[in-house]
Amino acid sequence: MRDAGRSSRDGLRDAGADFELLDAPEAQRRWPIHVPDGWTVLFQPEAGIVRADLAQEAFLDSARKHGAELHEHTRIESVDDVDADVTIVTAGAWVRRLVPTVSVRPTRETVAYFRRDGAPIPSIGQLDPETRGHAQFSLHDARYGLKAGVHHAGREIDPDEPGAPDAELVARIAEWVARIHTDVDPEPVEAETCLYTNTNDESFVFERNGPVVVGSPCSGHGFKFAPLVGEKLADLAEAKV
């Protein structure tokens, strides 16, 4: 980032979290990355990644132990089909099919994987100098070494329609990886897509309308908050808020 004031600095400081602000030479001394001249790196030592596959298994195991029943590969066409006093809808990109009033926009995003050896390095999120939003990002991947993408670059889609990775975005991601990472093979070894459910301000959606509770942790940053999201949805379902 060019201006530390447009980063997470103030929020981290207010929360009492540890962080460092590093200039380009110091960041490049610590890690195999290239930082543009005049930019500042904010390093938060407690930051990390969530293994979504392992986390999901843990969530489901815990739910079963507490009496939940899991019905996989079961399509719900309408919330009216659910025999329950309260129905919680967390349908991701399909949420508007079940609750049309929810204001979200589904997009198909592209991510790419690159070969990198050695110990993991911190995740990188490059901020857009103008909007302060996340632009490009990279993080450790257990299989290939590095996963990278462009945040909020995908096209709006119908979630039921199949779609392949966007070749233009793969090329854009590879070009960024080649500029930023000095120890990564910039030739992508794999690319895939994921679905975002986007709100205009990137905030989450928690709402209750009669017997229907909607949870839409949106805009590409919801999964890491899953335990908190579950608590808030439970409170709404039990009318505690």
Buried (B, 14 or more C-beta within 10 A) or exposed (E): BEEBEBBBBEEBEEEEEEBEBBEBEBBBEBBEBEBEEEBBBBBBEEBEBEEEEEBEEEBEEEEEEEEEEEEEEEEBEEBEEBEEEBBBBBBBBBBBBBBEEBEBBBBBBBBBBBBBEEEBBBBBBBBBEEEBEBBBBBBBBEEBBBBBBBBBBBEEBEBEEEBEBBEEBBEBBBEBBBEBBEEBBBEBEBBEBBBBBBBEEBEBBBEBEEEBBBBBBBBBEBEBEBEEBBEBBEBBBEEEE
